[in-house]
Amino acid sequence: MSPCETSMGRTGRAVAVLALLLLVGAEGCASSRPARAPVVAPRDKLAERWGVEVLGLRRVASGYLLDFRYRVVDPEKAARLFERGARPYVLEPSTGARFLVPRPAKVGSLRQVPAEPESNRTYFILFANPGRALAPGSRVTVVIGDFQVDGVEVE
């Protein structure tokens, strides 16, 4: 590791990730294409069925990223959300636009995938928001494999 890398710090890493995302550009937003229909669970039943509690979806990195936070309440039920084959995305219902998880070459996918989820721990997924397409107040659907939660408001 070079001296520049060791002295980079948290802010420097955030700027580097943002720069990579800007280079990726529209690759983070896929065109709408038909997919299998995910199982929809009402928000109040998420903990019961999926073992998670949604904490929020916030714009970060000057609006170019969406930070989705959720807390695991039942690790056994929540394990399906952490499968590597479960591809998360945010769906904008009125346009059908999908906002994907960026996968910069040196950093990898911007989501947490632990070997075993822990109870009462908060996890995150970062989604690309190219052109700051989703503004605060937008209502979107978050999909992770078969998990789906509708009406999540972008803060």
N, C-alpha and C positions, 0 to 999 in steps of 0.2 A: 504494500500500500504506500503510495507517495505521500509526502508531507501535506500536499494540497488536499488529498482525500481524508486524511486523519483530522485536519483542522476545518473541514467543511462544515460540520455542525448541522443542526436540525434545519435551520433556515436554508442553508446551501443545498441540502438534499431536497427540500421542498421545491426550490427553484429549478433544480436539475430535473426533477420529475415533471414539473410543469412544462419545461422546455421540451422534454421528450414528447409530452402529450400534444404540444403545439405542432411538433414535427409530424406526429401521427395524423393530426387534423381530423378529417372526416372519417377516417378508418374506424373511429370509436362509435360511429353512428351508422348502423346497418340499415339498408332498405328493408321495408316490411316484406316479409315473405311468410307463407303459411307455415305454421308449426302445429305440433300436436296441442290439443287444448289442455292447459294445466288444470289441476284440481283447485277450485276456489274455496277458501275458507273465510267466514266472516271474521273481522278483526278481533272480536271478543272471544272467538274460539281458537285463535292461533296458538295460545299456550297449551290448550287442551289437546289439539290435534298435532301441532308441529313442534311443541316444546320451546317456542320462542315468543318474545314480547318485542314488538317494533318500537324503537325509541325515536326514530325520526330520519328524515332525509334533508340534508342541508347542502347548500352551495358552498364550496370552498375553492381555494386557489383562484380567487378573483372571478368565480362563477364558472370556470372551465371544468370543474369536477363536481360530482355529486357524492356526498359522504352518507352512505346508508348505515345506520347503527341499529343493532338488535341485541337483546340479552337472551341468553340461553337459560331456560327454567327447567327443562328436562333434557339432559344430554342424549339419552337413548332416542327420543323422538326427533331431536334436532340433528342427529347424525346425518340424515338424508340431505340436509342443506349444505353439508361440507364435502359431499362426494365430488371428486374432481370432474366427473362427467356432467354434473349439474351446472349448466352455463347460465349465470345470472345476467339479467338485463332489465332496464327500465323501459316501459312501454308508455308512450304518450297516446292515450286513447283516441283523441280527435284526429290525429294525423297518421297514426300507426307507426310512427318513427320509433326505432329501438336504439337505446343508448347502452353500449356494451362496456365491459370491464377492459380497460387498456392493458396490453401486455408488452411493455417496453422490453427490448432484448436483454439488457443488462439487469433489469430489476425483476422482471417476471410479472405475473398477474397481480393486479392491485386489489387482492382480497385475501382474507385470512382463511387458511385451510389447515386447522390443527389435526393431529393424528386422532385425538379424542376430544370432543368439545367438553368444556367444564361448566358446571352449574353456576349460575349467578355471575357469569363473566360476559362482558360486552364485546361483541365482534363488529368488524366493519367490512364494507365493500365499497370501493371507489369506482364510480361510473364516469365515463367521459361525457362531457356536455359541450360538444364543439359549437363554437359560435354563441355560446351561452344561450342556447335555444330554449332551455327550460328556465323560466323566471320564478322568483318567489311567488307563492300562491298557486302555482300550477298543481293540478291533481293528476297523479300518475299511478301506474300499476307496477309493482316490483315483482319480478318472476325469478325464481331460483329452482331450476328443474321443474318438478311438479308443484312446488310451493308458489302461491300467488296471493298477493295482498293488494286490493284495489283501493283507490282513493287516498293514497299517501300524498300529503301536501309537501311541496318543496318549500323549505324555510329559507 
